[in-house]
Amino acid sequence: MAKSENISRIEIFCDDRLVMPIKRMLLGMKGVHKLDDQPVVNAQASKNGVTARSSGRGIDLLAAYLKDHKLNGKIINAKVGREFAKSIGRAEGGYNSIFAQACEQGLLVKNKAKNFRMINYTVHLKG
């Protein structure tokens, strides 16, 4: 990296389809030293820019996910948990602790399993 007293950082929120064209354009410019991108999991575009969909806590993200997928009153299992974890950028097994918190707060109710190999939960969204 060239030594410079005047280095700035730019933060851009854009549609996923635009990431690579923007990166190619910026990397072709002299003076661009480092360019990283990462997905934003808890954001939504609004007329005032980008806003958070929820507080960013795992339980709030789970509630938003369940609402978006219209799962209130439905029975869910580990498959939904893995999909949720992946959607927020966690390891697929990372849903267990969030499901445990959701059970404590009444968002999920653990069902008595008929076969002990699969645990099911009933979704109880408030409001």
C-alpha positions in Angstrom: 0.0 0.0 0.0 1.3 3.4 -0.9 2.1 5.7 1.9 -0.5 8.5 2.1 -1.8 10.9 4.7 -5.3 11.1 3.1 -6.9 7.7 3.1 -10.7 7.4 3.4 -13.1 4.5 3.9 -16.3 4.2 1.8 -19.2 2.0 2.9 -21.8 1.1 0.3 -25.0 -0.9 0.7 -26.2 -2.3 -2.6 -28.2 -5.1 -4.2 -26.3 -8.4 -4.2 -26.4 -8.4 -8.0 -24.3 -5.2 -8.1 -21.5 -6.3 -5.8 -19.2 -7.8 -8.5 -19.6 -5.0 -11.0 -18.9 -2.4 -8.4 -15.9 -4.2 -7.1 -14.5 -4.6 -10.7 -15.0 -0.9 -11.3 -13.4 0.2 -8.1 -10.4 -2.2 -8.3 -9.6 -0.8 -11.7 -9.0 2.6 -10.3 -5.6 3.8 -9.1 -5.4 4.3 -5.4 -7.9 1.7 -4.3 -5.9 -0.5 -1.9 -8.2 -3.0 -0.3 -11.8 -3.9 -1.1 -13.9 -6.3 1.1 -17.6 -7.2 0.8 -19.9 -9.1 3.2 -23.6 -9.9 3.2 -25.8 -7.8 5.4 -28.4 -10.0 7.2 -30.4 -7.7 9.3 -31.0 -4.8 6.8 -33.8 -3.7 4.5 -33.8 -0.9 2.0 -36.1 2.1 2.8 -36.6 5.5 1.2 -34.3 6.9 3.9 -31.5 4.5 3.2 -30.9 1.2 5.0 -32.6 0.3 8.3 -32.3 -2.6 10.6 -35.2 -5.1 10.5 -34.8 -6.0 14.2 -32.4 -5.4 17.1 -29.9 -7.9 15.7 -30.3 -10.3 18.6 -30.7 -13.9 17.6 -34.2 -14.2 19.1 -35.4 -11.1 17.3 -33.9 -12.3 14.0 -35.6 -15.7 14.5 -39.0 -14.0 15.2 -38.6 -11.9 12.0 -37.6 -15.1 10.0 -40.6 -17.0 11.3 -42.9 -14.1 10.5 -41.5 -13.6 7.0 -41.9 -17.3 6.2 -45.5 -17.3 7.7 -44.7 -20.1 10.2 -46.9 -18.8 13.1 -48.8 -21.8 14.5 -46.9 -24.2 12.4 -44.6 -27.1 13.6 -41.0 -26.6 12.7 -37.9 -28.8 13.2 -34.1 -28.8 12.8 -34.4 -28.3 9.0 -36.0 -24.9 9.5 -33.4 -24.1 12.2 -30.5 -24.9 9.9 -32.1 -22.7 7.1 -32.5 -19.9 9.6 -28.9 -20.1 10.9 -27.6 -20.1 7.3 -29.8 -17.1 6.4 -28.2 -15.0 9.2 -24.6 -16.1 8.4 -24.1 -18.6 11.2 -23.0 -22.2 11.0 -26.0 -24.4 10.3 -25.8 -26.0 13.7 -25.8 -22.5 15.3 -29.6 -22.4 15.8 -29.7 -24.6 18.9 -29.0 -21.8 21.5 -31.4 -19.4 19.8 -34.1 -22.1 19.8 -33.5 -22.7 23.5 -33.9 -18.9 24.2 -37.0 -18.9 22.0 -38.5 -21.7 24.2 -37.7 -19.8 27.4 -39.4 -16.7 26.0 -42.4 -18.6 24.7 -41.7 -18.0 21.0 -41.3 -21.7 20.5 -42.9 -24.6 22.4 -41.0 -27.9 22.4 -43.3 -30.8 21.4 -43.1 -34.2 22.9 -41.6 -36.3 20.2 -43.2 -39.5 19.2 -39.9 -40.8 17.9 -36.9 -39.5 19.9 -34.7 -38.8 16.9 -36.5 -35.6 15.9 -37.5 -32.7 18.1 -40.3 -30.5 16.8 -41.4 -27.0 17.9 -44.6 -25.1 17.6 -44.3 -21.5 16.7 -46.2 -18.9 18.8 -45.6 -15.4 17.5 -46.9 -12.5 19.6 -48.8 -9.7 18.0 
